[in-house]
Amino acid sequence: MYNIKFIEKKLKEENNFRLEHTLSVKNAAVELAKTYNEDKNKTEIAALLHDYAKPYNTKKLFEIINKNLGSEEFFINKAIGWVLREYSKTNRAAVETFVEKTNLSRLSKREASKYL
C-alpha cells in the first residue's frame, strides 16, 4: 500500500503551485470512491498524481513514466495515460513519439492517445 502522507509531503515540497487544486481533486475523488464503493487508497493516489508532471520538462516526465512501466497496478497505468494525454495538449509531437516507441500498457496507451 502506498503512503498517502508521503505523496502529499512530496507534492508540497516539489509541486506546490497546484497543491490546492490537487488536494481538492483528491477530496472529491475520495467522496466518489465512497459513493461507488471503490478503493480509497488507489483513488487518493490517482487523484494526487493526476497533475504531478505538469511542471516537468519532457525529459523528466518521460523518465518518471519509464520508471513505472510494467506496473500491474490499474491506477498507475491509468495515471500514466492521463499525464501523457494532458501533456499532449502542449507537446503533441513528443507524446506521439513516446507512445509509438514505448512499451506502454494497453490502458496507458489508450488514455494517452485520446487526443492524438
C-alpha positions in Angstrom: 0.0 0.0 0.0 1.3 3.4 -0.9 1.7 6.1 1.8 -0.6 8.9 1.0 1.1 11.2 3.5 4.4 10.7 1.8 2.9 11.6 -1.6 1.3 14.7 -0.1 4.6 15.7 1.5 6.4 15.3 -1.8 3.8 17.3 -3.6 4.2 20.1 -1.0 7.9 20.1 -1.5 8.1 19.8 -5.3 4.9 20.8 -6.9 3.1 23.3 -4.7 2.0 25.6 -7.4 -1.0 23.3 -7.9 -1.3 21.9 -4.5 -4.6 23.4 -3.5 -6.2 22.2 -6.8 -4.7 18.7 -6.3 -5.9 18.4 -2.7 -9.4 19.5 -3.8 -9.4 16.8 -6.6 -8.3 14.2 -4.0 -11.1 15.1 -1.7 -13.7 15.0 -4.4 -12.3 11.7 -5.7 -12.4 10.1 -2.3 -16.1 11.1 -2.0 -16.8 9.5 -5.3 -14.9 6.4 -4.3 -17.1 6.1 -1.2 -20.2 6.5 -3.3 -19.2 3.9 -5.8 -17.5 1.6 -3.3 -14.1 1.9 -4.9 -10.7 1.5 -3.3 -10.0 4.7 -1.3 -6.1 4.4 -1.3 -5.9 3.8 -5.0 -8.3 6.7 -5.7 -6.2 9.0 -3.5 -3.1 8.1 -5.3 -4.6 8.7 -8.8 -6.0 12.0 -7.7 -2.8 13.2 -6.1 -0.7 12.2 -9.1 -3.1 13.4 -11.8 -1.2 16.8 -12.3 2.2 15.8 -10.8 4.1 16.1 -14.0 2.8 19.5 -15.2 5.9 21.4 -14.0 8.4 19.0 -15.5 10.1 19.2 -18.8 9.7 16.4 -21.4 12.8 14.5 -20.4 11.9 14.5 -16.7 8.3 13.5 -17.5 9.4 10.5 -19.6 12.0 9.4 -17.1 9.3 9.2 -14.4 7.0 7.3 -16.7 9.7 4.9 -17.7 10.4 4.1 -14.0 6.8 3.0 -13.7 6.4 0.9 -16.9 5.4 -2.7 -16.3 3.3 -2.0 -13.3 0.4 -4.3 -12.8 -1.4 -1.6 -10.8 -4.5 -0.3 -12.7 -4.3 3.2 -11.3 -0.6 3.6 -12.1 -1.2 2.7 -15.7 -4.3 4.9 -15.8 -2.3 7.8 -14.3 0.5 7.3 -16.9 -2.1 7.6 -19.6 -3.7 10.6 -18.0 -0.5 12.5 -17.7 0.5 11.8 -21.3 -2.9 12.8 -22.5 -2.7 16.1 -20.6 0.9 16.7 -21.9 -0.2 16.0 -25.4 -2.2 19.3 -25.2 1.1 21.2 -25.0 3.6 18.9 -26.7 1.7 16.6 -29.0 4.7 15.5 -31.1 6.7 14.4 -28.1 3.8 12.4 -26.8 3.1 10.8 -30.2 6.8 9.7 -30.5 6.9 8.4 -26.9 3.7 6.4 -27.3 4.9 4.9 -30.5 8.4 3.9 -29.2 7.5 2.9 -25.6 6.0 -0.4 -24.4 3.0 1.1 -22.6 0.2 -0.9 -21.1 -2.9 -1.1 -23.3 -4.7 1.1 -20.7 -1.9 3.7 -20.7 -1.7 3.8 -24.5 -5.5 4.2 -24.8 -5.6 7.0 -22.3 -2.5 8.7 -23.8 -3.8 8.6 -27.3 -7.2 10.1 -26.6 -6.3 13.5 -28.2 -3.6 12.3 -30.6 
